[in-house]
Amino acid sequence: MTESEMEESADDSNIIKTPYPEYEPNGGIGYEFFRIMKFYKNNVAQYIVETGKKDTFGSLLKRCIRTSLKMKLDGITQNDIVCLCTYNHVNSCVPFIASMFLGVKVASLDPTLSVADTSYLLKQVKPTVIFLVPQAIKLIEESVEKAEINCKLIIFGESDRYQEFEEYLVPNDDEYNFKPTNVSVQDTAVIFFSSGTTGLPKGICQSHYALLAQGVNVINNGAITSVSLYYSSLYWISAALFLTATTLSGTARVICRSFDPRQIWILIDKYKVSFAFLAPTQALEMCKVGRPENINTSSLLCVLTGGGIFSEKQLILLRDLLPGTYISQAYGQTEVAGVLTYFKMNNVTDTLSLHYKPSSCGRPINGIWYKIVDPETEEILGPNQQGELRVKTRFVMNGYFNLDSSDSFDRNGWLKTGDIVYYDQDRCFYVVDRIKEMLKYKSWHVAPAMLENILHNHAAIKKAVVIGIPDEEDGDHPMAVVILNNPHENITAEEIEAYVAERVQDRQRLRAGVKFVDAVPITPSGKVKRRDLKNMVLAGEI
């Protein structure tokens, strides 16, 4: 979207407009990473917690180049898709960066997904090769078979059945003359699996430009400094965003396989962590275990939470445990390659706002235009008026992979976030609720459509609607509102909960229970009024 196109639809005084970051990449992610990793070759790129070793950008670059050359030798081209299924370790980012060097698209899975979810996602993208940890072999084998696709499996570790990743790190005479493939910055670089605004997960196509520019935004706003710590894998937009930002700035990341609320205090002290990004549930767990004695956190300038709501009460509690550290919420979406609002750590006005408005998720960032609209009338609203947030930006996705994305935009081309939001007189933003159907449990998307499909297969159920009941610690607890075929049938809520629990992952269970009703509110066109139904439950009317 060009600025002139944006101006054509930006004639209302209640539209918030920000300038674009003064950054235009010379090439795609691979080109920029290659150039900068060479420049910062002696800097530490990764501290590996499990081994206690350091990994420089020079060493990391060498492994990425060798992997690129081996992938090319294997016949991988820009028409292929490379898939990752891995937790964080010393080489987890290597195939990702190597793919960027070749201009090959990457899609990542998480080792904790179910076979049903994994096969559904694999069927969408049909990868040529999957790099995975040994712990995910059974998951991927079953998912590949269920998706009925053919692809090569490369194991990060030892395997007696599949090729090992170590074979990709063998020295190559061509590595000293290697040059990355230059691609258009508007081309899709990464396919992220996320919710969209409705229904089952979709492949969100994000461009080289969007990730690079959003990475620069994070750097310019003071979040990324010397040493960063986060736990999200490359399945999540946050991991790709912070990998981009730390690489562009030549700064280090602490690489840890899994989150431990007691260990993180030690890591902050040991590695002099200056920036940490945490899911709200992780930050809350830190609060629950408390601050250990003799731990020095003076290096920690900023803790950013994202992926769900972190309540004001919880934020203030963490602030008390980390004196001198900025504790802030950020709000973002995969569809815009990361953040939409947050407080700038290097701006006095923002740091004061952060102190006095702990429930806010930040202020506008460069490169995005914002409007709040009444979702029913499309009227553009002003300060302190709640409505759906819509945005227009060059960071917006290239669409959904092999799917129509037109429903995600309004008639003027603005992305519909699906969130009820407002901003105050200082342009501090607050997220109130979701109008999109997708739920979030501990930052994980839970699709009501998937749970409803399971419920509709139950012989006793005529109609089922799944809604999210807010929980301060977890985000959303799914609840099923059920109409029975026979209202007098002798079936309990516990039986239906157990029926669902047998067929889903733990995070998808009906934690808020089941409600039996005779009817649900619907629109004239027959669509369920989910927000009205949720409000009725919360008000005790059901």
C-alpha positions, -999 to 999 in steps of 0.1 A, spaced: 0 0 0 15 33 -11 12 65 10 -8 81 -17 -33 52 -17 -35 55 21 -41 93 19 -71 87 -4 -90 70 25 -75 90 53 -97 122 52 -111 118 87 -97 137 117 -101 106 139 -76 85 118 -42 83 135 -14 86 110 23 79 117 53 83 94 72 53 80 105 43 95 135 57 76 146 23 64 145 8 30 162 -26 27 186 -32 -2 173 -67 -6 154 -94 12 160 -109 47 187 -132 33 207 -103 17 204 -81 48 213 -109 73 243 -120 52 257 -85 51 252 -77 87 263 -111 101 296 -106 82 299 -71 97 293 -84 133 311 -117 128 330 -113 162 299 -104 182 281 -131 203 249 -141 184 237 -168 208 243 -178 244 233 -215 246 219 -222 281 220 -261 278 258 -262 270 270 -229 284 287 -220 251 288 -188 231 280 -188 193 293 -158 173 277 -144 142 307 -156 122 302 -192 134 264 -190 129 269 -175 94 292 -203 84 266 -229 94 239 -211 76 260 -209 44 268 -246 45 232 -254 50 221 -232 21 247 -250 -2 234 -284 9 198 -274 4 207 -262 -31 225 -294 -38 193 -313 -27 174 -294 -54 155 -269 -31 143 -239 -52 122 -209 -46 92 -229 -56 96 -251 -25 86 -246 11 109 -255 40 93 -264 72 107 -264 108 93 -283 138 117 -276 167 122 -260 201 150 -235 205 186 -248 204 219 -238 189 209 -247 153 171 -241 153 174 -209 134 200 -222 109 176 -237 83 154 -206 86 183 -182 78 197 -206 51 163 -206 35 163 -168 35 197 -169 18 181 -189 -10 149 -169 -12 129 -200 -1 97 -196 20 97 -210 55 67 -224 75 72 -235 111 53 -259 133 55 -264 171 65 -298 185 36 -297 210 8 -295 184 -16 -324 179 -15 -347 149 -49 -333 138 -36 -297 138 -2 -306 123 -16 -326 95 -41 -299 87 -13 -273 85 10 -296 65 -17 -302 40 -20 -265 34 17 -258 25 30 -292 14 67 -287 23 95 -303 4 116 -308 36 110 -307 73 138 -300 98 127 -314 132 139 -324 166 139 -361 176 110 -355 200 88 -346 171 95 -376 149 64 -395 158 42 -364 155 55 -356 120 55 -392 108 18 -396 117 9 -361 104 27 -365 71 8 -398 66 -25 -383 75 -19 -353 53 -10 -377 24 21 -357 14 57 -367 5 86 -348 21 121 -353 34 127 -354 71 160 -340 85 167 -346 122 184 -322 146 203 -350 164 209 -387 160 186 -409 140 189 -444 126 161 -438 100 165 -403 87 192 -380 76 209 -360 104 213 -322 103 250 -326 110 254 -336 73 243 -301 63 272 -286 82 300 -303 63 326 -278 49 321 -269 13 346 -254 -11 320 -230 -24 312 -215 10 339 -188 6 324 -174 -26 288 -177 -14 264 -149 -22 227 -149 -11 199 -148 -36 184 -113 -39 147 -112 -40 120 -86 -41 113 -73 -6 76 -76 -12 79 -114 -18 66 -137 9 94 -148 32 76 -167 60 42 -184 63 30 -182 98 1 -203 110 -24 -182 129 -60 -177 134 -69 -149 110 -101 -134 124 -124 -164 121 -123 -202 118 -94 -226 116 -57 -216 114 -45 -201 81 -11 -196 66 -4 -159 70 21 -148 43 45 -122 55 70 -103 33 107 -97 37 100 -60 40 74 -63 67 97 -84 90 127 -62 83 109 -29 89 92 -42 120 126 -54 133 140 -19 127 110 -4 145 117 -26 176 154 -15 175 146 22 171 121 21 199 147 10 224 136 -25 232 165 -44 217 198 -36 234 227 -59 243 212 -93 253 177 -105 246 158 -134 261 126 -150 248 112 -185 247 89 -185 217 100 -209 188 99 -199 151 63 -210 150 55 -176 165 58 -142 149 76 -129 180 105 -153 175 110 -143 139 106 -106 148 132 -107 176 156 -129 155 154 -102 128 159 -73 153 188 -89 172 206 -99 139 201 -64 124 215 -48 156 243 -74 160 232 -82 195 229 -115 214 200 -138 222 199 -163 251 188 -197 237 168 -219 261 147 -249 253 119 -243 277 107 -217 302 113 -223 339 101 -195 363 129 -202 387 157 -205 361 148 -173 343 160 -152 373 194 -170 372 196 -164 334 189 -127 337 218 -124 362 242 -148 345 239 -134 309 232 -98 319 199 -99 300 188 -64 290 155 -72 273 130 -101 279 99 -109 260 74 -131 278 39 -145 274 16 -132 301 15 -167 317 53 -168 319 54 -134 335 28 -144 360 47 -176 369 78 -154 376 56 -135 401 43 -166 417 78 -181 425 90 -146 436 124 -131 433 153 -152 447 179 -138 470 212 -126 457 200 -121 421 212 -90 403 187 -78 377 202 -43 372 210 -51 335 173 -57 327 160 -25 311 127 -38 297 103 -67 300 77 -68 273 46 -91 275 25 -100 245 3 -127 230 -25 -121 256 -37 -97 283 -15 -90 312 -37 -74 339 -27 -42 356 -26 -60 390 -1 -86 376 20 -59 358 24 -39 390 34 -71 409 61 -78 384 72 -42 385 77 -45 422 99 -76 418 120 -58 391 128 -23 404 143 -1 377 130 -23 349 103 -10 324 74 -36 325 51 -31 295 24 -47 275 26 -48 237 -3 -55 213 3 -70 179 -8 -94 153 9 -118 129 -10 -102 100 12 -70 105 45 -89 112 45 -81 149 35 -51 170 8 -26 165 12 -6 197 38 -4 225 56 22 246 90 33 234 116 28 260 137 57 247 109 83 248 102 102 280 65 108 272 60 71 266 79 60 298 58 83 319 26 70 302 37 35 309 42 43 346 8 60 350 -12 38 327 -2 2 334 -33 -12 318 -25 4 284 -8 -17 257 11 13 243 10 40 217 11 40 179 43 30 162 58 42 129 45 29 97 9 22 107 -24 41 104 -52 34 129 -89 39 130 -115 27 155 -149 19 139 -183 9 150 -184 -27 135 -221 -24 128 -223 11 112 -187 15 100 -187 50 116 -151 61 125 -150 68 163 -129 92 183 -109 90 216 -124 69 245 -150 53 221 -148 15 219 -149 -1 185 -130 -25 162 -94 -15 155 -86 -14 118 -51 -6 104 -35 2 71 2 -4 66 30 -16 44 36 -43 70 3 -60 62 3 -97 51 4 -107 15 -28 -126 22 -34 -162 33 -15 -190 16 -37 -205 -11 -68 -190 5 -90 -159 0 -82 -131 25 -107 -105 12 -129 -109 43 -100 -97 65 -102 -62 49 -129 -36 48 -141 -20 16 -114 7 19 -86 -18 23 -81 -16 60 -72 -47 79 -99 -57 104 -81 -68 135 -112 -84 151 -104 -67 184 -125 -42 204 -101 -14 213 -101 23 223 -75 50 228 -75 79 252 -66 116 247 -29 107 248 -33 80 221 -26 53 246 -44 22 234 -64 -4 254 -77 -38 243 -112 -45 256 -124 -77 240 -124 -98 208 -151 -98 182 -132 -124 162 -141 -160 170 -106 -172 179 -99 -178 216 -65 -177 233 -55 -200 261 -21 -192 275 -12 -174 242 -22 -205 222 -50 -201 196 -81 -223 202 -105 -225 173 -142 -226 183 -149 -241 149 -128 -271 157 -144 -277 191 -179 -271 176 -172 -297 149 -164 -323 176 -195 -314 196 -217 -316 166 -206 -353 162 -221 -361 195 -254 -379 190 -272 -359 217 -262 -324 205 -283 -305 180 -263 -272 181 -232 -261 199 -215 -227 201 -181 -223 218 -173 -190 235 -144 -178 256 -148 -170 293 -122 -145 305 -96 -158 330 -71 -135 346 -42 -160 344 -50 -180 313 -67 -156 289 -98 -175 276 -114 -207 290 -136 -223 263 -172 -229 272 -198 -248 251 -233 -235 249 -254 -265 238 -288 -272 224 -298 -308 228 -317 -329 202 -340 -339 231 -342 -313 259 -352 -340 283 -323 -363 275 -304 -375 306 -269 -362 298 -246 -341 320 -222 -312 313 -194 -334 327 -201 -361 302 -198 -336 273 -167 -321 288 -151 -356 290 -162 -364 254 -143 -333 242 -113 -339 264 -108 -374 249 -105 -358 214 -84 -326 219 -51 -314 234 -51 -303 271 -52 -266 261 -84 -271 241 -105 -286 268 -138 -270 278 -123 -255 310 -153 -231 315 -178 -260 313 -210 -265 294 -243 -246 295 -276 -261 282 -300 -237 264 -331 -239 243 -320 -213 218 -291 -189 210 -293 -153 197 -289 -151 159 -288 -124 133 -315 -120 106 -291 -140 83 -289 -168 107 -254 -162 122 -249 -167 159 -244 -135 178 -214 -147 198 -207 -115 217 -244 -113 228 -243 -149 239 -210 -143 258 -225 -113 275 -256 -132 285 -234 -159 301 -212 -134 319 -244 -115 332 -258 -148 346 -287 -148 322 -278 -183 310 
